[in-house]
Amino acid sequence: MNEAREHLIALAGNPNCGKTTLFNAITGARQHVGNYPGITVEKKEGICRANGSLIRLVDLPGTYSLTAYSMEEIVARDFLVQDRPRAVINIVDASNLERNLYLTIQLMELGIPLLVALNMIDMAASRGMEINSGELSRRLRIPVIPTVARTGKGKDELLGAAADLAEKNPEWEPLYISYGPDIDPALDRMELEIVAAKFLTGLIPARWTALKYLECDEEVIKKGREIDPRLSAKLEETGEQVSQHLQKTLDSYPEAIIADHRYGFISALLKEGVVKQSHKADRLFFSDQLDRVLTNRFLGPVIMMLILYGVYQFTFSYSKIPVGWMEAGFSALGNFADSALPEGPLKSLIISGIIFGVGGVLGFVPLIVFMFLAIALLEDTGYLARVAYMLDRVFRTFGLHGSSVMAYIISGGIAGGCAVPGVLATRTLRSPRERIATLLTAPFMNCGAKLPVFAMLIAAFFASKEPQVMFLLTILSWTAALLIAKLIRSTILRGPSTPFLLELPPYRLPTFKGLLIHTWERTWQYIRKAGTVILAISILFWALMSFPGLPEVEKRIYDQERASIMAETPEQLRPYLAEGKAPDAAGKEFQDYRARLQEVDFEQAQATLRNSIAGRIGTALTSVTKLTGFDWRTNVALLSGFAAKEIIISTMGTAYSLGRSKRGEEIPLGERLARDPGWSPLKAFSLIVFIMLYAPCIATITCIIRESGAWKWGVFSMVFNTAIAFIFSALVYRGGLWLGLG
């Protein structure tokens, strides 16, 4: 029996066109996920069979075009040009046909053997669109197969057509499009020069190379300079002449004119029976009707602010009671451990290092659940994409790109995100400068790791205005990030902004099951992190805050003070003080003696902590951090935050609970800080500002290094962000003292 023939076939399409859904439906479990060599863009491959052939199917990254602006576009194009698959299945969203066919036309201009999967045909029908796939196929002169990826409709027919096309192994035949009298003459001259010199013609068609030079495609130009510097310089000069001419005559650029003619070609393609609209011509779809209000130039931003404020009102209002239950539960657990365990390092580790360390983080799980639920609702309805659309103009003012909005939102623009996927989201940015500026400033957002710290401090010092303060912190984080992005783009990363293109998905009513799944996935990541990384670092910092302990000479001084107090105590009260239990008829006299003993215990605990490894480091830093109002215990907590921001609260819990003996009742950290005379609302707000802005966690730093491809940006982020945080925090604290707010 002969072995099945193997064909390499690629799936290409815009983001959100159903490409990955179709890939999963075709390959099922027979797929492999990895990364393209040397970069972090995901590579998916799967195996399937059709018409007696074995098909190796590659799911290319979602991309809007084949001009190398983003890493995804570079990867997709390099695969097509270098690996030269036998065929490409272009997944097209039938409900957004004109927009999606832009990539189709570019694939055809490249000349690669192509067939179109007209996906989401059911959604197009629900919008009143009737698409004649046979006529569209005749006009494009390539197979067009209607599909519904989520149900598998048309899958087998599509695979069969792809296998047949791959079996024929046709020659690459580029599509010819006229780009008008201003571009075509220059394009023709460039094409002749490229053919005569056999310049890159072994990989790509000559006319396509000329187009890339006119579109200022950096990757193609870079490759051309390496192969033939003289000809490349000549082609670049021609492109510059065309650009100057278009600016003078049409106030435009070659890229814009080329895009206009492609869309003109598509518009003509879809006329005369290809697409019929059964709705009245002036009738807007439901999403369009909503967008007229929600993305309105004036009403849109107001509604966006109200929705954001509503998210915080919902989160804090409904999470307050379960958060109180969690705090009470961990407090009771601490009191139980205090009474059940004998004095010693093990008891200190369990109570201070584990219960009040990890418990301080897990205590805010209800708040995290409500926040993630609200974010999932905004994402699943399609509203977050509208937020990006509305903020594009603002972001361009600060030297960023509209796509930077999503990186900010994912990082915690609406408190509760994570900077790691936020940094990964910068892959969609075309300009390297905009990309670096975004990944350096996205960590300024209020991620889910910072949220418990903020919630604890807000509840302790701004209890009556929790939603308002959290809303203010969101505005502050965005403002700081944008101002710093402007500073970076005006100095070390100068360069023009690139145009913004975002496809707005239709509004959808999310399913209850989907909301629960998305909320649980994010919450479980938070819980798992608390039970692994945070537990390990909490124990480490407990050790750093517990050893080497006090010298014996100093211990004896405190023992003598306790012995002196016990000697003054009436004999009938001494057993109760020793056990830490009040007699049935405890009076003021007993309370006074117990308070004096507790004060000695507390002073010894603080002396022990100050003498520890962490205490010595924190004390050494106070000569600088006194400008921000931070004491040495706060410094210790901030040092732990370099590993992960959640650990700040666990370290503070450990630092402020060490030495709490059985004579004193265990109370939540926030209440403990509120009672501490060294703390005030001004100091708490100064600390919040510092935590908001200082160095990202280790995971984010690692991600920045990987995404930027350079260690320097990771180091820059740590040093620069911490310096910015210190300056802002010092201004807040010293300014508050000057105004008499301390």
ZINOR-V884364 format. One record per helix or strand of 3 or more residues. SS is the DSSP state (hx for helix, st for strand). FROM is the first residue (numbers start at 0). LEN is the number of residues. If there is no record, write none. Layout:
BEGIN
ss: {SS;SS}
from: {FROM;FROM}
len: {LEN;LEN}
END
This chain:
BEGIN
ss: {st;hx;st;st;st;hx;st;hx;st;hx;st;hx;st;hx;hx;hx;hx;hx;hx;st;hx;hx;hx;hx;hx;hx;hx;hx;hx;hx;hx;hx;hx;hx;hx;hx;hx;hx;hx;hx;hx;hx}
from: {4;18;30;41;52;70;86;93;113;120;128;132;143;154;183;205;217;228;253;274;285;298;344;364;382;403;418;431;447;462;511;532;551;570;587;612;631;645;668;680;697;710}
len: {9;9;5;9;7;13;7;17;6;6;3;8;3;14;14;9;10;21;16;3;9;42;18;17;15;10;10;13;14;28;20;14;17;9;24;13;9;12;7;13;11;28}
END
